[in-house]
Amino acid sequence: MPVISGLIVSIDAFFIGLSIGLNKRCKFLYLVVINAFLFGLCILGFSIAEQLYEHIEVNVDTIVGFSFIVLGLWCILHYFTSEYIKRRKGAIVLENTSRKTIILVGLVMSIEAMMITMGITFIFIPRSTFIIPITVALAHFGYSALSFCLARTKYVKRIPVVLSHVISGLALITYGLMAIFI
């Protein structure tokens, strides 16, 4: 179950890899560096979660579940509100993002993966093992690498951007519901 959880909540990495892959200036090496940093933060998150668990007096499953539901809703709503603001201001969206934006996306993805690792560790303690951060990190890399390569094909460019944000948010919401009810 921890492996399945790591795979489910890492699905948003697919869409991050897709958006990076659609940017012509981005190289696969950027994705490798982001995921190497992400792996380190997953291990850190696992270690922190094991230490914090003993000090938490409330039901951890409920906290983790609601956290992921809120994160999923935020992903979906953030996209729609930012698109609404862009359209209202008449902003022109550039095809190529800056390296600063790519670094920011990588940092956010890495911190989110660390939080995912902590959440899964909290839920499965005392059966938590080192396979949790490894699964989360490898799933993030696998999904983002696959989508990066797919983005370089002519078929994927037709996928609406809204779909990626909604699916990513729904994956996080699904995991949050699983954490609460299963």
C-alpha atoms as one frame of an Amber mdcrd trajectory, in Angstrom:
protein
   0.000   0.000   0.000   2.813   2.546   0.623   4.126   1.868  -2.894   0.660
   2.352  -4.435   0.264   5.562  -2.422   3.611   6.847  -3.695   2.589   6.110
  -7.272  -0.834   7.751  -6.968   0.283  11.007  -5.403   3.249  11.352  -7.757
   1.027  11.565 -10.836   1.282  15.346 -10.795   4.960  14.943 -11.761   3.715
  13.669 -15.126   2.215  17.046 -15.886   5.224  18.966 -14.610   7.427  16.936
 -16.959   4.938  17.607 -19.725   5.045  21.367 -19.233   8.853  21.355 -19.084
   9.014  19.130 -22.171   6.772  21.447 -24.165   9.240  24.250 -23.549  11.738
  23.982 -26.409  14.602  25.541 -24.430  14.446  22.964 -21.645  16.770  20.003
 -21.677  16.284  16.587 -20.129  19.243  17.377 -17.865  17.099  19.991 -16.082
  14.645  17.269 -15.165  17.422  14.993 -13.908  18.807  17.745 -11.650  15.342
  18.582 -10.304  14.679  14.922  -9.508  18.082  14.426  -7.846  17.260  17.307
  -5.495  13.768  15.853  -5.050  15.234  12.473  -4.024  17.281  14.146  -1.290
  14.227  15.963   0.030  12.196  12.726   0.028  14.810  11.079   2.247  14.838
  14.156   4.495  11.029  14.072   4.688  11.071  10.398   5.666  13.574  11.072
   8.445  11.647  14.076   9.747   8.341  12.184   9.711   9.743   9.353  11.816
  10.975  11.857  14.399   7.788  13.953  14.440   5.330  11.077  14.652   5.911
  10.474  18.349   5.120  14.110  19.159   1.804  14.331  17.280  -1.151  13.693
  19.559  -4.027  13.888  17.053  -5.105  11.451  14.341  -2.400  11.783  11.679
  -4.499  10.123   8.942  -7.072  12.900   9.140  -4.460  15.663   9.049  -2.661
  14.107   6.077  -5.930  13.403   4.263  -7.241  16.927   4.585  -3.827  18.358
   3.688  -3.801  16.474   0.395  -7.409  17.388  -0.341  -6.602  21.066   0.227
  -3.439  20.783  -1.886  -5.410  19.162  -4.721  -8.131  21.782  -4.583  -5.488
  24.507  -4.513  -3.855  23.097  -7.678  -7.147  23.176  -9.540  -8.365  26.526
  -8.244  -4.972  28.195  -8.662  -4.942  27.309 -12.337  -8.436  28.647 -12.951
  -7.871  31.867 -10.994  -4.528  32.549 -12.677  -6.085  31.954 -16.103  -8.959
  34.265 -15.225  -6.525  36.995 -14.146  -4.436  36.539 -17.308  -7.498  36.840
 -19.525  -8.843  39.807 -17.610  -5.557  41.689 -17.926  -5.149  40.583 -21.531
  -1.744  39.091 -20.784   0.219  37.455 -23.543   1.515  34.040 -22.529   5.021
  33.314 -23.753   5.859  29.852 -25.049   9.283  29.683 -23.438   9.623  30.067
 -19.713  12.729  31.393 -18.046  15.244  29.271 -16.160  14.156  31.070 -13.002
  10.631  29.696 -13.519  11.973  26.197 -14.148  14.010  26.357 -10.927  10.940
  27.547  -9.030   8.824  24.719 -10.483  11.535  22.215  -9.546  11.733  23.575
  -6.006   7.956  23.446  -5.555   7.825  19.906  -6.974  10.637  18.818  -4.638
   9.042  20.303  -1.516   5.706  18.787  -2.488   7.404  15.373  -2.886   8.945
  15.794   0.563   5.491  16.508   2.019   4.076  13.493   0.175   6.812  11.305
   1.651   6.085  12.635   5.125   2.352  12.053   4.708   2.763   8.469   3.515
   5.264   7.779   6.307   2.842   9.149   8.925   0.014   6.983   7.641   1.983
   3.731   7.538   4.023   4.075  10.763   5.092   1.657  12.320   5.224  -0.306
   9.033   7.028   2.533   7.237  10.205   1.540   5.483  12.841   3.275   3.395
  10.944   2.116   0.310   8.535   5.052   0.759  10.956   7.872  -0.168  12.490
   5.722  -2.887   9.067   5.012  -4.418   7.995   8.650  -4.305  11.279   9.853
  -5.835  11.381   7.180  -8.542   7.708   7.714  -9.378   8.287  11.454  -9.730
  11.275  10.847 -11.978   9.541   8.145 -14.021   6.370  10.150 -14.594   8.168
  13.395 -15.377  10.719  11.711 -17.682   7.993   9.863 -19.591   5.909  12.977
 -20.068   8.974  15.042 -21.003   9.711  12.595 -23.822   6.058  12.463 -24.863
   5.935  16.258 -24.989   8.524  16.193 -27.736   6.087  14.287 -29.981   3.484
  15.981 -32.140   0.527  14.171 -30.554   0.849  15.439 -27.000   0.899  19.114
 -27.958  -2.831  18.939 -28.562  -3.698  18.146 -24.925  -5.445  21.083 -23.228
  -3.415  22.594 -20.381  -6.449  22.628 -18.099  -6.550  18.828 -18.213  -3.130
  18.504 -16.619  -4.000  20.737 -13.671  -7.348  19.066 -13.042  -5.925  15.527
 -13.183  -3.024  16.486 -10.952  -5.366  18.036  -8.394  -7.756  15.079  -8.520
  -4.882  12.652  -7.886  -3.986  14.549  -4.708  -7.638  14.722  -3.624  -8.030
  10.971  -4.233  -5.031  10.224  -2.051  -6.388  12.531   0.649  -9.686  10.654
   0.649  -7.819   7.343   0.770  -5.810   8.537   3.769  -8.985   9.463   5.657
 -11.222   6.529   4.797  -8.935   3.553   4.153
